């Protein structure tokens, strides 16, 4: 999996550099490419949704909304809640590498 991610990163970086070298604006190219993808998805999505039975579609929408709501609530609870207690057992001398002059005990 990491091989695929690395390959995608390298290909993306090389493509970006090629756009810069040619004098093109990378953000304009991205908007142009995603604009056509969004238009294609908007045309395809209604027909795909109509193929799903109404009961199944309603259940799927409720499940997605509930999952999103639970994720948002848990994110807010984590942001507003108290800091968790640290389970760190290291002392300051343990964090100092020996080659940088750790203090003798």
Residue pairs with C-beta under 8 A, 6 or more apart in sequence:
16 26
19 25
19 26
19 29
20 26
49 57
52 60
93 102
93 103
93 105
96 102
96 103
